[in-house]
Structure formats: C-alpha cells, structure tokens
Amino acid sequence: MKLQKYSLGIGDRFAHQGRAQLQAIMDAQALGVDLTPVWNKSYREHQIIGSTPEQTRQAADAAVKALNWRDDYFVDADHIGLKNVDFFLTASDFFTIDVADQIGKAADARKTELFIKQQDQFLGELFIPGIETPFTITRATLADIAQRYLLAIEEAGKIYAYLVARKGSAPFLVEVSMDETQAPQSPIEIFFILAGLAQREIPLATIAPKFSGRFNKGIDYVGQLDEFVVEFRQDLAAVQFAQSQFPILQGVKLSVHSGSDKFSLYRPMQQILKQMDAGVHLKTAGTAWLEELIGLAEAGGDGLALAKDIYRQAYARFQELTQPYATVIDIAIAQLPAPELVGRWDEATFTAALRHQPENPSFNKHFRQLLHVAYKIAAEMGPRYLNLLAKHEATISRNVRENLLERHIKPLFLSPATMR
C-alpha cells in the first residue's frame, strides 16, 4: 500500500461534502492530474463535533460509491498519539503520528550514543543533491539532533509498533508530523530524523515538518515567501536523499499541513515539484466547513440567517473558541465587524467578507478566521444546521467543489497553460 505521487488531505467537519470534494479531484483527473484523496479528521475535531471515525469512513465510502471512484483513497487518523489511537483503529487506514510533544526532550546518554553509532557512516562532509553547500557532520552534530529529536523518533516507533500489533494484516499508511512545534526543522535534521525512523523499520508514507512563517487556519501564508521557497526545496532534497539511502523509505513524500488556502505558496511549490520530479501530500484542513457557511449565506433566507447566528455566537464566545487554536490564528478583535452590523448584511456582503479572495476589498481575514474555529457552534445546533446543509446542498456543494478545484488543486498541480 502506498500513496501515488500527489495526494490531497481533504477535511470535512460534518461529513456532508465528500462527493463535492471527490468531484473536484475527479475534475482534476480529467485535466491530467492524478490525486489520491485522503479524508482527514483529528481527535480534537471529533470531540468538538461529537462524531466518530466510523462516520468519516462511511462518508468517504459513500462518496466513492456515488461517483464510481475506481482508484485508491484513505481515511486519516489525523494527529494521533498513544492516548487516542484506539479511537481510530477500526475506521482508519492512514495514521498521522504527531510527535511534537516529544521534540526538545533530551534522550538518555545510552540511547544518544547508539543513535550516533547508527549514523556514523554520514560523519564528515555530507553532500545532499539539490543543496549547494555540503554539511559538516560531527559526533556533536548527531548528539545535538538526538537531544532534540530522538525521543520523538522513539515515540513514532512505539505508536507504529502498536498499530502493527492491533491492525494485524490490515494494511495502513503512516505519516510522522512535526509541524506543530515552535521552530522549523533544518534539512539535515529532517534527513537524520528520517534515518532514525528508517532504522526503526517504519515504512513511512509522508513526513510533515514545520516551515518558517505562519500557517494560520483558512488564510494565506504569513511570512517571507523567499524563505519558504528555500526551505521547501531543501526539505524536498533531504527527503529524496533519504529515499536513496534507506530502501524502506522508497516513496516517502513531504507533507504540507497548510491550514488551507496558502495561495501564495502554490505556484512556487508547483515549480519546485516539477523541477525536482517530487511528490507531495497537501492537507487542506477545514476549507469545506467555511464553504458550507458561504453556501448557506449565498442561499439567503434561512441559510443566511443561520450563518449570521453562528457569527453572533462566535463573537460572544471568542475566547472559548480561539484558545485551542491560538498558535494557528491571528485575529484582531478590533477588525471584527459587530454582530449588529453583520445582522444587516445581505447575501453578497456576507459572502464577500468570508470568501477567501484577498483581492476583494470586502474580504475580512479576521472574520474568516473566527468563523473557521466556530464549527463547534454549528455542531451544537445539531439538526438545525444539518437540515439546512441538506436543503441547500446544491449551492453548498458548488462552492465546495469550486473552491477545492479552482483555488487549491489548479494553482498547485496544473500549469497556467493547462488551466486556460
């Protein structure tokens, strides 16, 4: 079991947009881009909504059956650890192992010494194809990497071994995630992390590092684009070099946990991927939920009224809703429109403020980020929200499909000439 060259993690908070998302992937396929869909949902999201991985699996299976999808697809247990992996065992066949909590915790001297010994073939000048300057690798270099990452490597090994024991003969894929940390990993750190994972015989499908800049939820990249471009290229080079050194890592890909909508990154990423003939796994997170809100508002009447009500409650519960996402949002409260003002908006005004079109002067990134983390309110509405999803399905699914295809897939995977 392996991912093909390009794969797309698609988020669906309420398990209603599987067909629309899969249709976007099939539309891309008709244009010449093959993408493997991976339905991903985290333990936190399940707990907030009150859903289960089985429901995610059912929604994915239903979409595949309805659209007669013939290729591979997966259901991802997103950001799991030993404490919650059992929740996903039955329904998932893709496991994103989050080792962020172990990064920076020192390993003991014996394990550090063993790690150094296992990597001694790389001591001296290490040339990684695609990176111009060689790295000088000393025992101190390896000791420093071990002190920061060895416990994370070991944690990934424990969780993988547990999955093998519990899943038995059922095949599954593994990603190791390090993106929810304070500092990005250097390409040489990524290489030796991959070396440690390979030496624990983990047949890794993807690895998700931390990049410089802010990957905030639902809005564009905040940071120095040229710095990201250098990091992305060098991280890809480190992954490709690890593939050449460790047979068990054949096919491993870089995974980008985008938080959705990193529009300014997509064209540079596409150019680098083509230049290096590299694959990528992109997680698009909760975009579908926001497109549901846009579709409801666009429908007017009861749909618009519900969208306004969600914003009114979100504004009143700002601290509660934003606290779990504090590291991946930047909201200036003063830039949020008052609920009384929003209450007077028509369909066009609400959707213009929410739809992610940065060139539109009416777009409000603070408004969008708050609603991005407000899906808890929709979950609390229960049938009121879900019934309107069904009632306005045509409008909503059009927005979901167009957003995924036009704003994500095409800029990242299709050349401008193909898009015309």
PyMOL commands that set and color helices and strands:
alter all, ss='L'
color gray80, all
select helices_A, chain A and resi 18-30+43-49+53-67+85-88+100-102+109-118+120-122+139-167+187-199+225-245+247-249+263-276+287-299+301-316+318-328+333-335+339-342+347-354+365-372+375-381+383-391+393-413+416-419
alter helices_A, ss='H'
color red, helices_A
select strands_A, chain A and resi 6-11+36-42+74-80+94-98+124-126+135-137+173-177+206-208+253-257+280-283
alter strands_A, ss='S'
color yellow, strands_A
deselect
rebuild
show_as cartoon
